[in-house]
Amino acid sequence: MNRVALITGGSRGIGFGVATELAKNGFDLAINGMRPATDVEDVVNKLKEFGNDVIYCQGNISSAGDRDKMLQQIEDHYGRLHVLVNNAGVAPKERRDILEATEESFDDVVFTNLKGPYFLTQKVANWFIEQKKKGPDFISTIINISSISATVASVNRGEYCISKAGVSMATQLFSVRLGEFGIPVFEVRPGIIRTDMTAGVQAKYDKLIEDGLCVQKRWGEPEDVGKVVASLAIGNFMYSTGQVIMVDGGLTIPRL
């Protein structure tokens, strides 16, 4: 029986890269996204080509009702869950200096990037604990996708940076709380990844990368993140709970 992974925001960008690598490693998948199911049929079919089962759980991660519905759908279909990948996230609809940013934008970004994953993790963690009590050999993992913005300040998208810094602390909090149950929690921190979210600033980052922004002179790709997540999910780092894995091509290495 395959292990089951839930990937929020798993139908595009980094999330799809993660889903693909997990599918390659034999996981059955629950893919969450905001789009109607008819719009992601191709995505689901591509993931099924690896010979596993895939379901789509439509819903807004910032909504408590949608989170409950999603987990019930997974329980009804699979009856189990082993891996949670908190990947879903949004950037500010409009980049504004922190002296001009709006509360509306702050709430939109923080509710999706931090509040939603925080309380989804709470529910999933309790489900993991229940499954562990029923079967001592049950193995589960929680993986949070944050960003270099957790520590690299961008004053024109402060709400995004704060949300990712919060995800980083949430990783530590849950890793400490779940240690007694043998449930590791990790943070994967991507740098500049080629996705829909970064498409609008491609020219800017093309030049910065060419000028030496990163140690490795290229964009990161969704599969770069996916391969790291898959390695964590299959259990290669079970004694490294609470740790941050950088996937940034060396961007954050201090250099003179």
C-alpha positions in Angstrom: 0.0 0.0 0.0 1.5 3.3 -1.1 2.1 6.2 1.3 -0.1 9.2 0.8 1.1 12.8 0.5 -1.0 16.0 0.5 0.6 18.9 -1.4 -1.2 22.3 -1.1 -0.8 24.4 -4.2 0.2 21.2 -5.9 -1.2 21.8 -9.4 1.4 24.3 -10.6 4.8 25.8 -10.0 6.9 24.5 -7.1 3.9 22.4 -5.9 3.7 20.6 -9.2 7.4 20.0 -9.1 7.0 18.5 -5.6 4.1 16.4 -6.7 6.0 15.0 -9.7 9.0 14.0 -7.6 6.8 12.4 -4.9 4.9 10.5 -7.7 8.2 9.2 -9.1 8.9 7.9 -5.6 5.7 5.9 -5.3 3.5 8.2 -3.3 -0.3 8.4 -3.9 -1.2 12.1 -4.0 -3.8 14.6 -2.9 -3.3 17.8 -4.8 -4.9 20.9 -3.4 -5.5 24.1 -5.4 -8.0 26.9 -6.0 -8.9 26.2 -9.6 -12.0 24.2 -10.6 -11.3 20.4 -11.0 -12.0 20.7 -14.7 -9.0 23.0 -15.1 -6.5 20.6 -13.5 -7.5 17.4 -15.3 -4.3 17.5 -17.4 -2.2 17.9 -14.2 -3.8 15.0 -12.5 -3.5 12.8 -15.5 0.2 13.7 -15.9 0.8 12.6 -12.3 -1.1 9.4 -12.8 1.3 8.4 -15.5 3.7 7.3 -12.8 1.2 4.5 -11.9 -0.1 6.0 -8.6 -3.4 7.3 -7.4 -4.1 11.0 -7.5 -7.1 13.0 -6.3 -7.7 16.8 -6.5 -8.9 18.6 -3.4 -10.2 22.0 -4.5 -10.2 24.6 -1.7 -8.8 27.8 -0.3 -6.2 27.0 2.3 -7.0 30.1 4.3 -10.6 28.9 4.9 -11.2 26.6 7.9 -14.2 25.0 6.2 -12.2 24.3 3.1 -9.4 22.7 5.1 -11.8 20.5 6.9 -13.4 19.5 3.6 -10.1 18.7 2.0 -9.0 16.4 4.9 -12.3 14.6 4.9 -12.0 14.0 1.2 -8.6 12.4 1.7 -9.8 10.3 4.6 -12.8 9.1 2.6 -10.7 8.3 -0.5 -7.5 6.9 1.1 -8.3 6.4 4.8 -4.8 7.5 5.6 -2.2 10.3 5.2 1.6 10.2 5.7 3.1 13.4 4.4 1.9 17.0 4.5 3.7 19.5 2.2 2.6 23.1 3.0 3.4 24.7 -0.3 0.4 27.0 -1.2 1.3 30.6 -1.1 0.6 34.0 -2.7 2.6 37.1 -3.3 1.1 40.6 -2.8 -1.2 41.5 -5.7 0.6 44.8 -5.9 4.1 45.4 -4.5 4.1 48.4 -2.3 6.7 50.0 0.0 6.0 49.1 3.7 5.2 52.8 4.3 2.3 52.5 1.9 1.2 48.9 2.1 -2.4 48.1 3.0 -4.0 46.0 5.7 -6.0 44.2 3.1 -2.9 43.0 1.3 -1.3 42.0 4.6 -4.3 39.9 5.6 -4.6 38.3 2.2 -0.9 37.2 2.2 -0.6 36.2 5.8 -3.9 34.3 5.9 -2.9 32.2 2.9 0.8 31.8 3.6 0.9 31.5 7.4 -2.5 31.2 9.1 -3.9 28.6 6.7 -0.8 26.3 6.8 -0.5 26.7 10.6 -4.0 25.4 11.3 -3.8 22.8 8.6 -0.7 21.5 10.2 -2.4 21.5 13.6 -5.2 19.2 12.2 -2.9 17.0 10.2 -0.6 16.6 13.2 -3.4 15.4 15.3 -4.5 12.9 12.6 -0.8 11.7 12.4 -0.8 11.1 16.1 -4.0 9.1 15.9 -2.6 6.9 13.2 0.6 6.5 15.1 -1.3 5.3 18.2 -3.1 2.7 16.0 0.0 1.5 14.4 3.4 2.1 16.0 5.2 1.5 12.7 3.3 4.4 11.1 5.7 7.0 9.7 4.7 10.6 8.9 6.4 13.8 7.9 5.5 17.5 7.7 7.4 19.7 5.2 6.9 23.5 5.0 7.9 25.4 1.8 9.0 28.9 2.9 11.3 31.2 1.0 14.7 33.0 1.3 12.3 35.9 2.1 12.1 34.5 5.6 15.4 36.2 6.3 16.1 38.3 3.2 14.3 41.7 3.6 12.3 43.1 0.6 10.7 46.4 1.7 8.3 46.4 -1.2 6.6 43.1 -0.1 6.9 43.2 3.6 3.8 41.1 4.2 5.3 38.2 2.1 8.6 38.3 4.1 6.7 38.3 7.4 4.5 35.4 6.3 7.5 33.3 5.4 9.4 34.2 8.6 6.3 33.0 10.4 6.4 29.7 8.5 10.0 29.3 9.6 9.0 29.7 13.3 6.0 27.4 12.9 8.4 24.7 11.6 10.4 24.9 14.8 7.3 25.0 17.0 5.7 21.9 15.5 9.0 20.1 15.4 9.4 20.6 19.1 5.8 19.7 19.9 5.8 16.6 17.7 9.2 15.2 18.7 7.7 12.9 21.3 5.7 11.2 18.5 8.6 10.8 16.1 7.1 13.1 13.6 9.8 15.2 11.9 9.0 18.7 10.6 11.2 20.4 8.0 11.5 23.8 6.3 12.6 23.9 2.7 13.6 27.4 1.7 13.7 28.1 -2.1 15.5 31.0 -3.7 14.6 32.3 -7.2 12.5 29.6 -8.8 11.1 29.7 -12.3 7.3 29.7 -11.7 4.2 31.7 -12.6 4.9 33.9 -9.5 8.3 35.0 -10.8 7.3 35.3 -14.5 6.6 39.0 -14.1 10.1 39.8 -12.9 12.0 37.4 -15.1 14.1 40.1 -16.9 15.1 41.6 -13.5 16.3 38.4 -12.1 17.9 37.2 -15.4 20.3 40.2 -15.1 20.9 39.8 -11.4 21.7 36.1 -11.8 24.0 36.9 -14.7 25.7 39.5 -12.6 26.4 37.0 -9.8 23.5 37.1 -7.5 23.7 33.4 -7.0 26.8 31.2 -6.7 25.2 28.9 -9.3 24.4 31.1 -12.3 21.0 29.8 -13.2 17.4 30.0 -12.1 16.1 27.3 -9.8 13.5 25.0 -11.2 10.5 23.4 -9.5 12.1 20.0 -9.7 15.1 21.3 -7.7 12.7 21.9 -4.8 10.8 18.7 -5.5 13.8 16.5 -5.3 14.7 17.9 -1.8 11.1 17.4 -0.6 11.0 13.8 -1.9 14.2 13.0 -0.1 12.7 14.3 3.2 9.4 12.6 2.6 10.9 9.1 2.0 12.7 9.4 5.3 16.3 10.1 4.5 16.6 12.7 7.2 14.5 11.4 10.1 17.0 12.6 12.7 17.1 16.2 11.4 13.8 17.5 12.6 13.4 21.3 12.7 16.1 21.9 10.1 16.1 24.3 7.2 17.2 23.0 3.8 18.2 25.8 1.4 17.4 25.5 -2.3 18.8 28.8 -3.5 21.8 28.2 -5.6 24.0 29.7 -3.0 22.2 33.1 -3.1 22.3 33.5 0.7 25.9 32.6 1.2 27.6 35.7 2.7 30.3 36.8 0.2 32.8 39.7 0.0 
